[in-house]
């Protein structure tokens, strides 16, 4: 009887975990590119995926400003590689400031739109963050993101109380030779903005595996 109850407990917890993490609409599989720059967090799920356009502008006498906005129709919130939600009226805006020598100073990220999910409808600002450490290799730009604030529905969807951990945003450009000091530089690219999964989800997962281990030991 104890063995039977343990199996039921593990099965129920497994179903609950899957319902919490895989709570999206079915789309063609989107695999986060294996992109990593020195000092920048690896991009992961969940994430916001946007086609964007980059433009470098003169920022007075202080230096240069890189403005990255939405472009194209692939605006998705990817909960996993197979579960995604459309972002209606998506508005992606990343601003990064550089000095006259091309050194990164500061920046912000904001993603707006409307997302209908099983947890409810998220409208308005979906995510904001400040930009931290910066790195690039000519075509790939990456920032660590801090002070992340997510819409309550997005928080509920990933199973936590708040997106407060650090993550990253990557811009994979079509054009090589990125120059933050060239006000005529323009390029298109794909942006992947990772959203942290609150610690509670990982703790839940750890508890699930621990229970599975206990049930396995009891079986023998």
C-alpha positions in Angstrom: 0.0 0.0 0.0 2.8 2.5 0.9 4.5 1.7 -2.4 1.2 2.4 -4.3 0.7 5.7 -2.5 4.2 6.8 -3.3 3.7 6.1 -7.0 0.5 8.1 -7.0 2.2 11.0 -5.2 5.1 11.1 -7.7 2.6 10.9 -10.6 0.5 13.7 -9.3 3.5 15.9 -8.6 4.9 15.1 -12.1 1.6 16.2 -13.7 1.5 19.4 -11.7 5.1 20.3 -12.6 4.4 19.7 -16.3 1.2 21.8 -16.1 3.1 24.6 -14.4 6.1 24.7 -16.8 4.5 23.6 -20.1 1.5 25.8 -20.1 1.6 27.3 -23.6 0.3 27.0 -27.2 1.8 24.5 -29.6 4.2 26.0 -32.1 7.0 24.8 -34.3 9.9 24.0 -32.1 12.1 27.0 -31.3 15.5 26.1 -30.0 17.4 28.9 -28.2 20.7 29.3 -30.1 23.7 28.1 -28.2 25.0 31.6 -27.7 27.4 32.7 -25.0 29.7 35.6 -24.6 32.4 35.9 -21.9 30.8 37.2 -18.7 27.3 37.1 -20.0 24.6 34.6 -18.8 23.7 31.9 -21.3 20.4 32.6 -23.0 17.7 30.1 -21.9 13.9 29.5 -21.5 11.6 31.2 -20.8 12.4 34.0 -23.2 11.0 36.8 -25.4 12.0 36.4 -29.0 11.8 39.4 -31.4 13.1 40.4 -34.8 14.7 43.8 -34.3 16.4 46.7 -36.0 19.6 48.3 -34.6 20.6 51.8 -35.2 23.5 53.9 -33.8 22.8 57.6 -33.1 24.9 60.5 -31.9 24.3 61.1 -28.2 25.3 64.8 -27.9 28.9 65.2 -26.9 28.7 62.3 -24.5 29.1 59.6 -27.1 26.7 57.3 -29.0 23.3 55.7 -28.4 22.3 52.3 -29.8 18.6 52.0 -30.3 17.1 48.5 -30.9 13.4 48.2 -31.8 11.0 45.6 -32.9 10.9 44.5 -36.6 9.1 41.7 -38.3 6.4 39.3 -37.1 8.2 36.8 -34.9 7.3 38.3 -31.6 6.8 35.4 -29.2 7.0 34.5 -25.5 8.6 31.1 -25.5 7.9 29.1 -22.3 9.9 26.2 -23.7 11.1 24.9 -27.0 7.6 23.8 -28.0 5.3 26.0 -26.0 4.9 29.7 -27.1 2.5 32.6 -27.0 2.0 35.3 -29.6 2.7 38.8 -28.5 0.1 41.1 -30.1 1.1 44.7 -30.8 4.5 43.9 -29.5 6.8 46.9 -28.8 10.4 46.1 -28.1 12.8 48.8 -27.1 16.4 48.5 -26.0 18.6 51.6 -25.5 22.3 51.3 -24.8 24.6 54.2 -24.3 28.3 54.2 -25.2 31.0 56.8 -24.7 33.1 58.4 -27.5 35.5 55.5 -27.3 32.8 52.8 -27.7 32.7 51.7 -24.1 29.3 50.7 -22.8 27.9 53.0 -20.1 24.3 52.0 -19.3 21.0 51.0 -20.8 17.5 49.7 -20.4 15.2 47.1 -22.0 11.4 47.3 -22.2 9.0 44.9 -23.9 5.3 45.8 -24.3 2.4 44.0 -25.8 -0.6 41.7 -25.2 -0.3 38.0 -24.5 -3.2 35.7 -24.0 -2.2 32.8 -21.8 -3.9 30.1 -19.7 -2.9 32.1 -16.7 -4.7 35.1 -18.0 -4.1 38.0 -20.4 -1.0 40.1 -19.9 -1.3 43.6 -21.3 1.0 46.6 -21.4 4.5 46.3 -20.1 5.5 42.6 -20.1 9.1 43.1 -19.0 11.6 45.8 -18.0 15.2 45.5 -17.1 18.4 47.5 -16.7 21.5 46.5 -18.8 24.6 45.5 -17.0 27.8 43.8 -18.3 28.3 44.0 -22.1 30.2 41.9 -24.6 30.2 41.4 -28.3 32.2 39.6 -31.0 31.3 41.7 -34.0 27.9 40.1 -34.8 26.7 38.9 -31.4 25.9 41.5 -28.7 25.1 40.4 -25.2 24.2 42.1 -21.9 23.5 40.8 -18.4 20.1 42.1 -17.3 19.3 43.3 -13.7 16.4 44.7 -11.8 14.0 42.6 -13.9 10.3 43.3 -13.5 7.8 41.1 -15.2 4.0 41.4 -15.7 2.1 39.5 -13.0 0.6 37.1 -15.6 4.1 36.3 -16.9 5.2 35.6 -13.3 2.2 33.3 -12.8 3.0 31.5 -16.0 6.5 30.6 -15.0 5.3 29.6 -11.6 6.7 32.3 -9.3 6.2 35.5 -7.5 8.5 37.7 -9.4 11.2 37.8 -12.1 13.9 39.3 -9.9 16.9 37.2 -10.7 19.6 38.1 -13.2 19.4 36.9 -16.8 20.6 38.1 -20.2 19.6 39.6 -23.6 21.4 38.7 -26.8 21.2 40.4 -30.2 22.3 38.2 -33.1 22.9 40.5 -36.0 22.7 39.8 -39.8 25.5 42.2 -40.5 29.0 41.8 -39.2 31.4 44.5 -37.9 29.2 46.2 -35.3 30.6 49.6 -34.4 29.0 51.5 -31.5 30.8 54.7 -32.6 29.4 54.8 -36.1 26.2 56.8 -36.2 25.5 55.4 -39.6 25.5 51.8 -38.5 22.3 49.9 -39.1 21.5 46.2 -38.9 18.7 43.7 -38.5 18.8 40.8 -36.1 17.2 38.5 -33.6 16.8 39.3 -30.0 16.5 36.7 -27.2 15.7 38.2 -23.8 15.8 35.5 -21.1 13.3 35.6 -18.2 14.5 34.0 -14.9 12.4 31.2 -13.5 11.9 32.0 -9.8 13.7 29.8 -7.3 10.4 28.3 -6.1 10.0 26.4 -9.3 13.5 24.9 -9.0 12.8 24.0 -5.3 9.6 22.3 -6.4 11.5 20.3 -9.0 14.2 19.3 -6.5 11.4 18.1 -4.1 9.9 16.1 -6.9 13.1 14.4 -7.7 13.7 13.7 -4.0 10.3 12.1 -3.7 11.0 10.0 -6.8 14.2 8.9 -5.2 12.4 7.9 -2.0 9.8 5.9 -3.9 12.5 4.2 -5.9 14.4 3.2 -2.7 11.2 1.9 -1.1 10.5 -0.2 -4.2 13.7 -2.1 -3.6 
